[in-house]
Amino acid sequence: MRNVMLVAALFAAGPALAADQPAPVTGHWITQDGKALVEITACGTSLCGKVAKILDPDPKRPTTDIHNPDPAKRNQPLLGLTILSGFAVSGEYWKGQIYDPKSGSTYRSYLKIDGAQLKVQGCVGPFCQTQHWRRAN
């Protein structure tokens, strides 16, 4: 009888446990500044995001990852560059890392659907900066 009650309790809790999962963030997203289209997909057991398209090319801006801390990677093109990596469910967020090619820095990051937008946070210590990306059609 005790096993039957345990199984019944697990089935009853199932929908509540599923509700704690964050909404899926896969797809195509336009960055807050409107300069890039980022594609978020599964990469093994986690999620990652690559620059799928440069939307506002500026001939004065570099087209390669010139600020990368690894000199061997400074010639890799920004198009196709992985900027989101290692994202996995962490409570109500997706937690991973975001790389900023403008500075060459990598930050702890959180992703979460916020209405019709993707809330993207990059953090150093307790300080976070938030952007809102919009879904591409």
N, C-alpha and C positions, 0 to 999 in steps of 0.2 A: 504494500500500500504506500509506503514511504517513497519508493521509486516512481510510482504513478504520479504522486503529488509533485515530485521534483521535475519530472518530464513535463507535466502540465504547467508548472511555473516557468520553465524555460520557454515553452511555446508562447505563453502569455507575454513574456518579456521580449521575445524576438522582435516584434514591430518597434518597441521602444528602443531597443539597441540599434536597430537600423536607422531610426530617426536621428541618432546622435552623430551619424556619419555626415561629413560635409558634402555639399553638392559637388558633382563632377565639374572639373575645370578644363577638361580637354576641349580642343577646338582651336579656332583662329581668333586672335585678339589683337586689337589695334592699341598701341601704347598711348599713354596719356598725352604725349606731345604730338601724336599723329605721324611720327616719323618712321615707324616700323610695324610690320605685321608679324606677330609671334605665333607659332604653331605649338600647342602643348599636346603631347602624346605620351603613350606608355613607353618607357625605356626599361625593359626588364621588369623588375618588381616595383619600380617607382615611376614617377612622371618627370618629364623634362620638357624644355621649351627652346626652340631654335628660331632665329630670325629667318622668316620665310620670304620676306620681301621688304625692301627699302621703299617706303612710300613717298618720302620727300627728299629725293637725292639733292645734295648740295655739292657742287663741284669744288668748293673750298674745303669741305670736310673730308677726312681720310676715309677710304673704303676698306681699310684693313685694321686689325686690332693693334694699333700702334702703342697703346698704353699697357699691353699685357705685361705682367711682371716677369714672364718667361720670354727672354729675347728670341728664342727659337719660334715663338708663336706670333710674333708681331707682324708677320706678313700674311697671316691667315685672313681671308676676307670676312667682313662683318656679315655678309649674306651667308646664311647657313650656320652661323656661330651659335653654339649652345649657351644661352644666358640663364636658363633655369635648370637646376639639376637636383636629383635625389629627393624629390617631393613624395612624401607619404602622409597618410592620415595621422593627425595628431589632435585628438579632441575634435573641435569644430572647424579646424583649419587643415590645410595641406602645408606641411613644414618641409623646407629644403634650403637651397642656397640660390642666390641670384648674383649674377656677375654683371658689373657695370662696365662696358667697354669704354665709356668716356673717361673713367678714372683708373681702370685696370684693377678695381677692387671687387672682392667677393664678400657678400653679406649673408647672414642668417635671414631667412625669408619665410613669409606666411602668405598663403593664397586663400581667398574665400569669395564665393559668389555673394555680391552685395546688390540685391535688386537685379537690374539688367547689366550690371558691370562686374568686373573682376577686381577685387580689392587686393592690391599687391603691396606688401610691406617688406622693406629692407631694414635690417636692424644691426646696430653695433651696441653691445652691452644692453642697457635698458632703453636706449633711444632708437626709435623707429621712424622712418619716413614712409608715407603712404601715397600710392598712386592709384588711380582708378582707370582700368583699361576697359574698352568697350568691345563687345563681340562683333566680329566682322560678318558681313552678310554672305 
